[in-house]
């Protein structure tokens, strides 16, 4: 479950879905894929490279002290992507989603300095909120995803219940406020 609900996976699926819906069809798909490169692809490639070079212990960056640089790299990538998308005239929902990701990364970098909040839970909660705001209440059917993600993170002993709950609350709030206001 941890692999299927990893932030890179959820961000990729969500960005493509929002792009498809926000601009319609293949045109929207292209915007979603471009946003995915900066919001998920480049940051994940950096993490995988760090693991291969031995600078990071794993692709989930499980050691809190190792999180700062990959999170800052992800923040820079997402911010650069947001600037490029805005300059190219990307649809508002795609811009709103990437902006929410940038804000979420700022929070994650800040919190991770002192505490290992669950980014898996933050992204999962943000995903549920964005899906509901984009496609309507019928998307609440994916809400059990939050419990599954939380359970997997605690079961693997990567996080405490408090870290999972805090991540979910922060991710849901950031998505609700930022994506909700900008889309």
Secondary structure, DSSP 8 states (H G I E B T S, - for coil): -TTTT-HHHHHHHHHHHHHHHHH-HHHHHHHHHHHHIIIIIHHHHHHHHHHHTTSSSSTT--SGGGHHHHHHHHHHHHHHHHHHHHHHT--HHHHHHHHHHHHHHHHHHHHHTT----HHHHHHHHHHHHHHHHH-GGGGGGTHHHHHHHHHHHHTTSS-HHHHHHHHHHHHHHIIIIIHHH-
